[in-house]
Amino acid sequence: MMTTGELAEYLGLSTKTIYRNKHRLPTHRVGRGYRFRRSEIDRWLETCRENPGLL
C-alpha cells in the first residue's frame, strides 16, 4: 500500500493532483487518509492506455 505522497512520487505528479483526482483512481480509505495498491494502480494505468477515453 502506498500513501498519497508515495503515489505522487511513483506517478511523477504532485499530491495536490492526486487529491484532486482521487475519485478516478482505485483508492482505499484508511482512517482519514487514502491508500493505493501498486498493483491496482498499474492495472488502472494499463486500462487507461488501452482506452484513453476513460480519463
Backbone as CSV, one residue per row, in Angstrom:
resi,resn,N_x,N_y,N_z,CA_x,CA_y,CA_z,C_x,C_y,C_z
1,MET,0.845,-1.176,0.000,0.000,0.000,0.000,0.888,1.236,0.000
2,MET,0.490,2.212,-0.791,1.222,3.467,-0.886,0.379,4.598,-0.315
3,THR,1.040,5.565,0.265,0.358,6.770,0.720,0.177,7.698,-0.482
4,THR,-0.531,8.783,-0.268,-0.738,9.756,-1.346,0.595,10.322,-1.819
5,GLY,1.489,10.621,-0.888,2.804,11.141,-1.262,3.621,10.146,-2.062
6,GLU,3.577,8.889,-1.657,4.304,7.840,-2.382,3.734,7.642,-3.778
7,LEU,2.409,7.690,-3.893,1.782,7.551,-5.208,2.146,8.726,-6.101
8,ALA,2.140,9.921,-5.542,2.512,11.101,-6.317,3.932,10.959,-6.864
9,GLU,4.836,10.486,-6.031,6.219,10.274,-6.464,6.286,9.179,-7.526
10,TYR,5.553,8.097,-7.326,5.530,6.976,-8.265,5.031,7.408,-9.648
11,LEU,4.006,8.269,-9.678,3.421,8.720,-10.942,4.066,9.988,-11.477
12,GLY,4.904,10.630,-10.670,5.534,11.879,-11.108,4.576,13.048,-11.098
13,LEU,3.640,13.047,-10.158,2.647,14.103,-10.031,2.752,14.742,-8.661
14,SER,2.042,15.849,-8.468,2.009,16.463,-7.148,0.919,15.795,-6.306
15,THR,1.040,15.912,-4.988,-0.001,15.349,-4.120,-1.320,16.077,-4.345
16,LYS,-1.250,17.348,-4.672,-2.470,18.116,-4.951,-3.228,17.511,-6.137
17,THR,-2.505,17.101,-7.158,-3.125,16.475,-8.322,-3.763,15.143,-7.942
18,ILE,-3.093,14.376,-7.092,-3.644,13.097,-6.643,-4.949,13.324,-5.882
19,TYR,-4.946,14.262,-4.919,-6.158,14.543,-4.151,-7.291,15.038,-5.053
20,ARG,-6.959,15.872,-6.021,-7.975,16.440,-6.898,-8.619,15.365,-7.779
21,ASN,-7.879,14.305,-8.082,-8.367,13.255,-8.984,-8.564,11.915,-8.306
22,LYS,-8.654,11.896,-6.987,-8.745,10.622,-6.260,-9.990,9.822,-6.618
23,HIS,-11.051,10.490,-7.073,-12.265,9.764,-7.445,-12.070,8.934,-8.716
24,ARG,-11.017,9.212,-9.485,-10.732,8.455,-10.706,-9.784,7.292,-10.455
25,LEU,-9.104,7.315,-9.331,-8.092,6.307,-9.014,-8.673,5.193,-8.152
26,PRO,-8.108,3.991,-8.245,-8.525,2.916,-7.328,-7.941,3.187,-5.938
27,THR,-8.777,3.672,-5.038,-8.321,4.067,-3.703,-8.947,3.207,-2.618
28,HIS,-8.300,3.233,-1.464,-8.823,2.586,-0.260,-8.765,3.616,0.845
29,ARG,-9.869,3.833,1.496,-9.915,4.789,2.592,-9.424,4.104,3.864
30,VAL,-8.434,4.683,4.505,-7.891,4.160,5.752,-7.903,5.310,6.747
31,GLY,-8.828,5.244,7.690,-8.983,6.359,8.621,-9.396,7.604,7.871
32,ARG,-8.631,8.667,8.055,-8.926,9.915,7.351,-8.119,10.066,6.072
33,GLY,-7.276,9.085,5.767,-6.413,9.171,4.594,-6.783,8.178,3.520
34,TYR,-5.986,8.167,2.489,-6.183,7.262,1.359,-4.934,6.432,1.171
35,ARG,-5.127,5.197,0.720,-4.017,4.309,0.402,-4.274,3.724,-0.980
36,PHE,-3.197,3.367,-1.640,-3.267,2.889,-3.014,-2.417,1.641,-3.148
37,ARG,-2.978,0.592,-3.758,-2.206,-0.626,-4.024,-1.499,-0.445,-5.369
38,ARG,-0.221,-0.683,-5.357,0.576,-0.510,-6.581,0.035,-1.372,-7.716
39,SER,-0.358,-2.606,-7.420,-0.867,-3.495,-8.468,-2.154,-2.942,-9.092
40,GLU,-3.027,-2.361,-8.278,-4.271,-1.785,-8.800,-3.994,-0.536,-9.633
41,ILE,-3.027,0.266,-9.199,-2.660,1.466,-9.954,-2.071,1.070,-11.302
42,ASP,-1.187,0.063,-11.303,-0.589,-0.405,-12.560,-1.648,-0.927,-13.523
43,ARG,-2.613,-1.697,-12.997,-3.708,-2.195,-13.838,-4.544,-1.047,-14.381
44,TRP,-4.829,-0.055,-13.533,-5.615,1.118,-13.930,-4.886,1.892,-15.029
45,LEU,-3.562,2.062,-14.874,-2.784,2.760,-15.898,-2.829,2.022,-17.232
46,GLU,-2.711,0.707,-17.192,-2.775,-0.090,-18.418,-4.138,0.050,-19.083
47,THR,-5.198,0.030,-18.307,-6.546,0.208,-18.847,-6.697,1.571,-19.482
48,CYS,-6.136,2.593,-18.856,-6.218,3.953,-19.400,-5.423,4.093,-20.687
49,ARG,-4.309,3.371,-20.788,-3.530,3.398,-22.033,-4.309,2.762,-23.172
50,GLU,-5.026,1.685,-22.868,-5.804,0.986,-23.890,-7.072,1.746,-24.256
51,ASN,-7.656,2.472,-23.302,-8.909,3.209,-23.516,-8.745,4.641,-23.000
52,PRO,-8.105,5.528,-23.758,-7.849,6.882,-23.272,-9.106,7.670,-22.921
53,GLY,-10.245,7.274,-23.412,-11.500,7.958,-23.100,-11.930,7.806,-21.659
54,LEU,-11.331,6.865,-20.915,-11.694,6.654,-19.523,-11.196,7.768,-18.619
55,LEU,-10.187,8.498,-19.052,-9.668,9.583,-18.220,-10.622,10.718,-18.308
